[in-house]
Amino acid sequence: MKLLALLLASAPAFAQDLPPVLHADSLPVITAAPGVTLRELSGRTAPDGARSDKVSVALFRLEAGKASPWSHNKLGEESFFVLSGEGEVWTDGKAQPVKAGSYIVIQASTVRSIRASKGVPLEFYAITAPAWSKDDDVLTTAPAGAPK
């Protein structure tokens, strides 16, 4: 009986250690560029319980015809998982089509931009390890032959 009382007394401690369940719609919208928004689910500035220096996850939305700024990470490796829409990802001046279900791995130092097709928004998760930071992200110009 004492064991049962001890287990019941410690039950609230277990409930407090549950990981957060986040819903993107409840997170603040961050504007990265005109027509490009994101919501950070985990990372350096994520909500309490979801902060991490090891990995960040952000849900991006690119309005139809819009593109992320040209940039590269010094250290961070990125993966994009496309949820909806279609477009193209540009890496080091070469384009590849993307659509719902596409998964793209981008090594550090790779200059990239992802673009939504005209007429349809593009939504994707961006996963960065280590977690994205302003100091690691380098804005740059479009490579020769790539759209500005």
C-alpha positions as CSV (number, residue, x, y, z in Angstrom):
1,M,0.0,0.0,0.0
2,K,2.9,2.4,0.8
3,L,4.3,1.7,-2.7
4,L,1.0,2.7,-4.3
5,A,0.8,5.9,-2.3
6,L,4.4,6.7,-3.3
7,L,3.6,6.1,-7.0
8,L,0.5,8.3,-6.9
9,A,2.3,11.1,-5.1
10,S,4.9,11.2,-7.8
11,A,2.5,11.1,-10.8
12,P,2.2,14.9,-11.1
13,A,6.0,15.0,-11.6
14,F,5.7,12.8,-14.7
15,A,2.9,15.0,-16.2
16,Q,5.1,18.1,-15.9
17,D,7.9,16.4,-18.0
18,L,5.7,15.9,-21.0
19,P,7.1,17.5,-24.2
20,P,5.1,20.4,-25.6
21,V,2.6,19.8,-28.3
22,L,2.7,22.8,-30.7
23,H,0.4,23.8,-33.5
24,A,1.9,26.1,-36.1
25,D,-1.3,28.2,-36.2
26,S,-0.8,29.2,-32.6
27,L,2.8,30.5,-33.2
28,P,3.8,34.0,-34.2
29,V,4.3,34.7,-37.9
30,I,7.8,36.0,-38.8
31,T,8.2,37.7,-42.2
32,A,11.5,36.7,-43.8
33,A,10.9,38.6,-47.1
34,P,7.9,40.0,-49.0
35,G,5.5,37.1,-49.4
36,V,7.7,34.7,-47.3
37,T,6.6,33.9,-43.8
38,L,7.6,31.3,-41.2
39,R,6.6,30.0,-37.8
40,E,9.3,28.6,-35.6
41,L,8.3,25.3,-33.9
42,S,11.7,24.5,-32.4
43,G,15.0,26.3,-32.3
44,R,16.9,29.1,-30.5
45,T,13.8,31.4,-30.2
46,A,11.0,28.8,-30.1
47,P,8.4,28.7,-27.4
48,D,9.3,27.4,-23.9
49,G,9.9,23.7,-23.9
50,A,10.8,23.7,-27.6
51,R,14.0,25.7,-27.5
52,S,17.1,24.0,-28.8
53,D,20.6,24.9,-30.0
54,K,20.9,21.5,-31.7
55,V,18.1,21.7,-34.3
56,S,15.4,24.1,-35.5
57,V,12.2,23.4,-37.4
58,A,10.2,26.2,-39.1
59,L,7.1,26.0,-41.2
60,F,7.5,28.3,-44.2
61,R,4.9,29.7,-46.5
62,L,5.8,31.3,-49.8
63,E,3.0,33.1,-51.6
64,A,2.5,32.3,-55.2
65,G,5.5,33.5,-57.3
66,K,7.6,34.5,-54.2
67,A,11.0,33.2,-53.3
68,S,13.2,33.0,-50.2
69,P,16.2,35.3,-50.2
70,W,19.5,33.9,-51.7
71,S,21.6,32.8,-48.8
72,H,23.8,30.0,-47.3
73,N,24.6,28.7,-43.9
74,K,28.2,28.7,-42.6
75,L,27.8,25.6,-40.5
76,G,24.1,24.6,-40.6
77,E,22.9,21.7,-42.8
78,E,19.3,22.2,-43.9
79,S,16.5,19.9,-45.1
80,F,13.3,21.1,-46.7
81,F,10.2,18.9,-46.7
82,V,7.5,20.2,-49.0
83,L,4.0,19.9,-47.7
84,S,1.9,21.6,-50.4
85,G,2.2,23.5,-53.6
86,E,5.0,23.4,-56.2
87,G,8.0,25.4,-57.3
88,E,11.7,25.0,-57.6
89,V,14.7,24.9,-55.4
90,W,17.8,26.6,-56.6
91,T,21.2,25.4,-55.3
92,D,24.4,26.9,-56.5
93,G,22.7,28.3,-59.6
94,K,20.9,25.1,-60.7
95,A,17.1,24.6,-60.4
96,Q,15.2,21.4,-59.5
97,P,11.4,21.1,-59.4
98,V,9.7,20.5,-56.1
99,K,6.2,19.5,-55.1
100,A,4.3,18.1,-52.2
101,G,6.3,15.2,-50.8
102,S,9.7,16.5,-52.1
103,Y,12.6,16.3,-49.6
104,I,15.7,18.4,-50.2
105,V,19.0,18.1,-48.3
106,I,21.2,21.2,-48.5
107,Q,24.8,21.1,-47.2
108,A,26.4,24.0,-45.4
109,S,27.9,26.7,-47.7
110,T,25.4,25.8,-50.5
111,V,23.9,29.0,-51.9
112,R,20.2,28.4,-52.2
113,S,16.7,29.8,-52.7
114,I,13.3,28.1,-52.9
115,R,10.6,29.6,-55.1
116,A,6.8,29.0,-55.3
117,S,5.3,28.6,-58.8
118,K,3.1,31.3,-60.1
119,G,-0.5,30.7,-59.1
120,V,0.1,28.4,-56.1
121,P,1.6,29.0,-52.6
122,L,4.4,26.6,-51.4
123,E,4.5,25.4,-47.8
124,F,7.5,23.4,-46.4
125,Y,9.3,22.6,-43.2
126,A,12.9,23.8,-43.0
127,I,15.0,21.7,-40.5
128,T,18.4,23.1,-39.6
129,A,21.2,21.4,-37.6
130,P,22.7,23.0,-35.6
131,A,19.7,25.2,-35.0
132,W,19.4,28.2,-37.3
133,S,21.0,31.4,-36.1
134,K,21.3,34.9,-37.6
135,D,25.1,34.7,-37.3
136,D,25.2,31.4,-39.3
137,D,22.9,32.7,-42.1
138,V,24.7,34.6,-44.9
139,L,22.5,36.6,-47.3
140,T,24.1,36.8,-50.8
141,T,23.3,37.6,-54.4
142,A,21.9,35.2,-56.9
143,P,24.5,33.1,-58.8
144,A,25.0,33.8,-62.5
145,G,22.0,32.6,-64.5
146,A,19.7,32.3,-61.5
147,P,16.6,34.5,-61.0
148,K,17.2,37.5,-58.7
